[in-house]
Amino acid sequence: MSRFPRLILTATGVFLLQWLVLGRLRIYGTYPDAVMLFLVWYALRGGRQRGSLMGFGLGTAMDAVYGTWGI
């Protein structure tokens, strides 16, 4: 499998893990953020431009799911 489809599948998996599992796990009133950890890893590995584009895409998806547009 080439890099791009594997990256999209990994990002989708992290997004689903955050949405379905970690979003419901509360620790002292807050929850772990797997998407942020993935974005930091990807930006360090792929560079600023790729990291910011991935952050925009995943951030838009998270806002669409949680209904918190721009907050």
C-alpha positions as CSV (number, residue, x, y, z in Angstrom):
1,M,0.0,0.0,0.0
2,S,1.4,3.4,-0.9
3,R,1.9,6.2,1.6
4,F,-1.2,8.4,0.9
5,P,-3.9,5.7,1.3
6,R,-2.2,4.5,4.4
7,L,-2.0,8.0,5.8
8,I,-5.7,8.6,5.1
9,L,-6.6,5.3,6.8
10,T,-4.5,6.1,9.8
11,A,-6.0,9.6,10.1
12,T,-9.5,8.1,9.8
13,G,-8.7,5.5,12.4
14,V,-7.4,8.1,14.9
15,F,-10.4,10.3,14.2
16,L,-12.8,7.4,14.9
17,L,-10.9,6.4,18.0
18,Q,-11.2,9.9,19.3
19,W,-14.8,10.2,18.4
20,L,-16.1,6.8,19.6
21,V,-13.8,5.9,22.5
22,L,-11.6,8.7,23.8
23,G,-14.3,11.3,23.6
24,R,-16.3,9.4,26.2
25,L,-13.4,8.7,28.5
26,R,-13.3,11.5,31.2
27,I,-10.3,11.9,33.4
28,Y,-10.8,14.8,35.9
29,G,-13.3,16.4,33.7
30,T,-11.3,16.3,30.5
31,Y,-10.5,13.7,27.8
32,P,-7.4,12.6,26.0
33,D,-6.9,14.1,22.5
34,A,-5.5,11.5,20.1
35,V,-6.1,13.7,17.1
36,M,-3.7,16.4,18.5
37,L,-1.0,13.8,19.2
38,F,-1.4,12.4,15.6
39,L,-1.1,15.9,14.2
40,V,2.0,16.7,16.1
41,W,3.6,13.4,15.0
42,Y,2.6,14.0,11.4
43,A,3.8,17.7,11.3
44,L,7.1,16.7,12.8
45,R,7.4,13.9,10.2
46,G,5.9,15.5,7.1
47,G,6.7,19.2,7.6
48,R,4.7,22.4,8.4
49,Q,2.7,22.6,5.3
50,R,1.5,19.0,5.4
51,G,0.8,19.2,9.1
52,S,-1.3,22.4,8.7
53,L,-3.3,20.9,5.9
54,M,-3.9,17.7,7.8
55,G,-4.8,19.8,10.9
56,F,-7.3,21.8,8.8
57,G,-8.9,18.6,7.5
58,L,-9.2,16.8,10.8
59,G,-10.2,20.0,12.6
60,T,-13.1,20.5,10.2
61,A,-14.1,16.9,10.5
62,M,-14.1,17.1,14.4
63,D,-16.1,20.4,14.2
64,A,-18.7,18.7,11.9
65,V,-19.1,15.7,14.3
66,Y,-19.1,17.6,17.6
67,G,-21.0,20.6,16.3
68,T,-18.6,23.2,17.7
69,W,-17.8,25.1,14.5
70,G,-14.8,27.4,15.2
71,I,-14.7,27.1,19.0
